[in-house]
Amino acid sequence: MNDFGGIPIPQFIDSMKQLQHLNLSWSNFSGTIPPQLGNLTNLRSLDLSHNSLSSKSLTCSIPLSIGQLSELQVLDLSYNSLEGLVSESHFIKLDKLKSLDLSFNPLLMLDFAPDWSPPFQLNYIYLGGCNLGSFPKWIQTQMNLSYLDLHGANISDEAPRWLWNMSSSLHYLYLSDNQISGTVLNLSSTSIKIIDLSYNQFSGHIPPFPVNASIILLSGNMFSGSISSICKTRQESLYYLDLSNNQLAGEVPICWEKMSNLETLNLANNSFSGEIPLSLGDLHYRRILQMQGNNLSGGLPKSLRLCRRLIFIDVKGNKLTGNIPTWIGQLNRMFFLNLHGNRFGGSIPPEICNLTNIQVLDLSINNLSGIIPDCFNNFTFLSSKDESINLSPPRYIFDRTLYVGLKNINLLPHIEHYGYSSLQWKGKEYEYWENLVLLKLIDFSSNRLSGNIPKSFSSMKGLISLNLSRNSLTGYIIPDIGNLEVLDSLDLSHNHLYGKIPTSLAEIHTLGVLDLSSNNLSGKIPTGTQLQSFNVSSYTKNNGLCGDPLPLCPEDSLRPSTTNPVENMNKKDGSNFSFMQEVGISMGFGFIFGFWGVIGSFILKKSWRIAFFKLFDATRDWFYVRGLLCLYPNGDKAEMQR
C-alpha cells in the first residue's frame, strides 16, 4: 500500500519482462490501465484494486491486451471506476486464469454471448457491484468453482436450476441485494459452507440446509410457510442463521439441539406464533436471539438462563406475557435487551441491575407497575462516556457484511450493511446497523410505573437517551440529573412530577430533545442557553411553570425594567408603564405642585399679593423707560412725550 498522489501507472512498466507478480493495489493511481501491461507475458498475478482507474473515452477501460497474458492466474481490478463493455476478447488467451475479480466497478458491463465457453476454469469469481442485468450463463461451465460472489450486481432474473446442482466444490455463494426470483431447491447434498441469498425475491418454502453450512442468510425475501424442514438434517457447524423479514409462519421448531453450535438466530419480522420453545436453552453457545415482530405468546422460557453467553435479546413487538424473570440478571454479559411492545406485567426485578454491561435496555409499552429499582449505579458501562463497546464481539453480530479482513484468503465478501434492530429515538422509529454498538439508551415509557425517579440514574454519565414518559411517576426530578453530561434525549412527560426543574439540567449542553410536558412542575425554568432554546411544547401543561420560553414569572414582572426603553415602548402589557409614560407622569406632578405652590401662597397671604403687584408695576415702568431710551437716544422730549 502506497500513495502515488493520483498519477497514472507508468507506461515503462512493460520493460520488466520477467515480472511474474505485480501488485499496485491501494496506491492511489488514476488514469487508464496502460495497454503495455499486455507485454508482461510472464505475469501470473495482476492486482490493480482499490485505485481510481477509469477511462478517457467511450471504449472499455480494460485494454484488450490483458487478454494476451497467457500465464495469468489471478486478475484483480476491483474497486476502481472502470467502465464500458467487457467481452470474450478480454479473455481470449487466459486459459490459466483461476481467480477473476472485477467487483465494484458499477459502470462496467459484461457482454458475453449466451453460448460462450470460456477458455479458463475459475476457482473464484468476484463480480459483486457490477452491472450484470441477467444471471451469467457461462458460470455453469466452471466445474472447479469454490467461490461465487454476484451480490449487488443488478441482476433481475430467475435463478437457474443448475445453480443448485453445481459441483461439490462450491463452498461460498453470495447473491444478496439483487432482484433474483424463483425457488431454492434442496441444498442438503451440497457442500456450501456460507450462503447469502438475502434481499432478493426468492419465494416458496425454506429448503433443507447444507449439512456443513456455517452461515445461512435468507432474510428479506418472500419465503413462506413453516420452517420445519430445518429439522431434517443436523447442522453441527451452523453458527449463524438469519431467516428474518420473510413471510414465514407457524410455530418455532423445537429441534434446536441439532444446531448445538448456533451463536446467532434471527427469526425477526415474520408471522411465527406459539411460545418460544424450551429447546432454545440447549444452545449454550448462543449470543444473539432476535425474534421481534412476530405473534409469539407466553413468557421467556426459563431454559434461556442456561445460555450464559447471551449478549443480545430482542423480542420486541410480540404478545409475550408474565413477569420479567429474575433469572435475567444471571445473563451478566448482556448488553442489549429489548422487550418493547409486549404484555409483560409485574414490577421491574432488582436483579436486572446485575446486567452490568447493559447499554440498551428497552422495557417500554408493557404493563409494568411498581417502583423503579434504585440500583442503576451497577451499570458500569453506562456510567462511562467511552464510546467503544467493552465486549469486543465478532463484527458479524452487528454487521451483515461478515467481512473481517479475510477477503485475501477468499473466504468472505464485501456486502452492504442492513438494519440490525429498530428502536425509538427522539420520538421516531429508527433502524440501527453496526452503529448500534455506540447507542446507550434506557426506555421505560408507556407503563404504569410509580414512585420517584431513582437517584442512581445520575450515575449513568454515558447515557445518551432516557425515556420515562407516560407512567405515574411522582416526586422531584433528581437534582443531579446534570451528571448525565452526554444526554441527547430526555423525555419525562405525562407523569405526576412536581417541584422545580433542577438548575443542573441547564448544564447538559448536548441535550437535543427535551419533553417535560404534562406534569405538575412549578417555579421558574432555569436560565441558560440550552433550556430556553426548546419549544414551548416541551413545558406545556405544567400550571406552575414560568419563565422563558413560557410567560414571565410574577416576581420578574415587578422588577424595574433593565431593558432598552425603546423596546419597552412596544410592550403592550397593561400592568407595566413604559419609560416615556413614567417621564410624562413625573412632569405632570411637577407642574401641579409647582403651580399651585405659588398661586396658593398668593391667595392665602395678602401682604405677599401687595408686594408682588408693587414689584410687578415697578418692573413694568423700568422696562417702559428703557424702551424709550433705546428709541430716542438723543433725548427728544417732544417725541418722547408724544
C-alpha positions, 0 to 999 in steps of 0.5 A: 500500500502506497500513495502515488498522489493520483498519477497514472501507472507508468507506461515503462512498466512493460520493460520488466519482462520477467515480472511474474507478480505485480501488485499496485493495489491501494496506491492511489493511481488514476488514469487508464490501465496502460495497454503495455501491461499486455507485454508482461507475458510472464505475469501470473498475478495482476492486482490493480484494486482499490485505485481510481482507474477509469477511462478517457473515452467511450471504449472499455477501460480494460485494454484488450491486451490483458487478454494476451497474458497467457500465464495469468492466474489471478486478475484483480481490478476491483474497486476502481471506476472502470467502465464500458463493455467487457467481452470474450476478447478480454479473455481470449488467451487466459486459459490459466486464469483461476481467480477473476475479480472485477467487483465494484466497478458499477459502470462496467458491463459484461457482454458475453454471448449466451453460448460462450465457453470460456477458455479458463476454469475459475476457482473464484469469481468476484463480480459483486457491484457490477452491472450484470442485468441477467444471471451469467450463463457461462458460470455453469461451465466452471466445474472447479468453482469454490467461490461465487460472489454476484451480490449487488450486481443488478441482476433481475432474473430467475435463478437457474436450476443448475445453480443448485446442482453445481459441483461439490466444490462450491463452498461460498455463494453470495447473491444478496441485494439483487432482484433474483426470483424463483425457488431454492431447491434442496441444498442438503447434498451440497457442500456450501459452507456460507450462503447469502441469498438475502434481499432478493425475491426468492419465494416458496418454502425454506429448503433443507440446509447444507449439512456443513453450512456455517452461515445461512442468510435468507432474510428479506425475501418472500419465503413462506410457510413453516420452517420445519424442514430445518429439522431434517438434517443436523447442522453441527457447524451452523453458527449463524442463521438469519431467516428474518423479514420473510413471510414465514409462519407457524410455530418455532421448531423445537429441534434446536439441539441439532444446531448445538453450535448456533451463536446467532438466530434471527427469526425477526419480522415474520408471522411465527406464533406459539411460545418460544420453545424450551429447546432454545436453552440447549444452545449454550453457545448462543449470543444473539436471539432476535425474534421481534415482530412476530405473534409469539405468546407466553413468557421467556422460557426459563431454559434461556438462563442456561445460555450464559453467553447471551449478549443480545435479546430482542423480542420486541413487538410480540404478545409475550406475557408474565413477569420479567424473570429474575433469572435475567440478571444471571445473563451478566454479559448482556448488553442489549435487551429489548422487550418493547411492545409486549404484555409483560406485567409485574414490577421491574426485578432488582436483579436486572441491575446485575446486567452490568454491561447493559447499554440498551435496555428497552422495557417500554409499552408493557404493563409494568407497575411498581417502583423503579429499582434504585440500583442503576449505579451497577451499570458500569458501562453506562456510567462511562462516556467511552464510546467503544463497546467493552465486549469486543464481539465478532463484527458479524453480530452487528454487521451483515457484511461478515467481512473481517479482513479475510477477503485475501484468503477468499473466504468472505465478501464485501456486502452492504450493511442492513438494519440490525434492530429498530428502536425509538429515538427522539420520538421516531422509529429508527433502524440501527446497523453496526452503529448500534454498538455506540447507542446507550439508551434506557426506555421505560415509557408507556407503563404504569410505573410509580414512585420517584425517579431513582437517584442512581440514574445520575450515575449513568454519565454515558447515557445518551437517551432516557425515556420515562414518559407516560407512567405515574411517576411522582416526586422531584426530578433528581437534582443531579440529573446534570451528571448525565453530561452526554444526554441527547434525549430526555423525555419525562412527560405525562407523569405526576412530577412536581417541584422545580426543574433542577438548575443542573439540567441547564448544564447538559449542553448536548441535550437535543430533545427535551419533553417535560410536558404534562406534569405538575412542575412549578417555579421558574425554568432555569436560565441558560442557553440550552433550556430556553432554546426548546419549544414551548411544547416541551413545558406545556401543561405544567400550571406552575411553570414560568419563565422563558420560553413560557410567560414571565414569572410574577416576581420578574414582572415587578422588577424595574425594567433593565431593558432598552426603553425603546423596546419597552415602548412596544410592550403592550402589557397593561400592568407595566408603564413604559419609560416615556409614560413614567417621564410624562407622569413625573412632569405632570406632578411637577407642574401641579405642585409647582403651580399651585405652590405659588398661586396658593401662597398668593391667595392665602397671604395678602401682604405677599399679593401687595408686594408682588403687584408693587414689584410687578408695576415697578418692573413694568415702568423700568422696562417702559423707560428703557424702551424709550431710551433705546428709541430716542437716544438723543433725548427728544422730549417732544417725541418722547412725550408724544 
